[in-house]
Amino acid sequence: MKNNFFEDVYEVVCLIPKGRVTSYGAIAKYLGSKMSARMVGWAMNAAHTRPEVPAHRVVNRSGLLTGKHHFGTPTAMQEALQAEGVQVVDDRVVNFKELFWDPQQELG
């Protein structure tokens, strides 16, 4: 039986290594639906019921913490990233390009 789109998103997000980040669009593209970045965002918004899904590792295409308001506190997403060694300044991942995890490349 085929998983639904949100479940497919969660499977990919669970593979993002600690200390790395990816984007909504990169996940959508990997799942064969490159125009569905917004749906990936909706999945991340719903991930608060799934503590095993490291939703804090998913940011927008320029490294901005656009989903931060869906976490328990306004700084929870940043704190989770910083606990993994990811530096965040002004709600943006520092060295985003170096930390970017592309599922197309990493998972084939």
N, C-alpha and C positions, 0 to 999 in steps of 0.2 A: 504494500500500500504506500502510495506517495505521500510524503510529508507535505504540510501546507507551507506557504512561502515564509511565514514567521519562523517555523521550525527549521527550515533550511538556513535562514539568516542566523539563528541561534547556533546551529552546528558550525558555521563558519566563524562566528565571533568567538566561540569557545576554543578555536585553534590559534587565535592571535596570541603570540608569546608575551609574557610579562615584559614590560619596558618598551613595547612596540605599540603602534596605533595604525588604524586604517580608516578609510572613509566610507560613508554611506554608498557613494557611487561605485567604489571599488568592489564592494560586496555585491551590489546589484549587477554589475558587469560580470563578475565571476559566476553569478547564478543565472546568467544568460538573459538578463532583463535590465540592460544598462540604463533604461529610462525610468527605472523604479527606485531611484535613490530615496525618494520621499517615502515609499513603502518600507524601505529598510529603516528609515527614521521612525516610522510608526511602530515597527517591531521593537526598536530600541526603547521607545516610550513605554511599551508594554512589558519590557523585560524586568521591570521592578518586582514582578511576581516570580522571577526566575533568578534567585541569587547566584546560581552557578554560571550565569551568562555575564562575562566581564564587559558590560555595556560601556563602561568608562573608557574603553580602548577604541571607541568609534567616534570620530570627529568629522567635521566637514572637510571639503576638499582642500582647504587652505590651513587646516590644523586648528580651527576655531572650535571651542567647546560649546557648540550650539545646543547640545542636549542637556546642559548642566541644570536647567530648571526642572528636569524630571527626576532629579536625585533628591534624597532626603533633606539636604541643606544646600544653599547656594554654592558652597565650596566643596561639597562631597566628591564631585567628579574630579576636580583638580587635586584634592587630597589623595584620592585613590591612585591617580597617575603618578603623583610625586612619590608615593610610597613604593612605586615600582621603578623609581629613578628617572621618570620623565619630567623634565623641567617645563613649567607652564608660567608664562608672563602675560598679563592682560588677557586672560582667558584663551591664550593661543599656545600651542605646543611649540617649544623652542626646538630647533633642528628637526622640524617636521619631515623634511625630505629624507633625512638620514634614518629617522625612526619609522618611516612609513613601511607598513607590511602589506604587500600587494598579493592578495590571494591568487590572482592569475599566475603570478610567477612562483609563489611558494607552494601552491597546491596543484598547479598544472592545469 
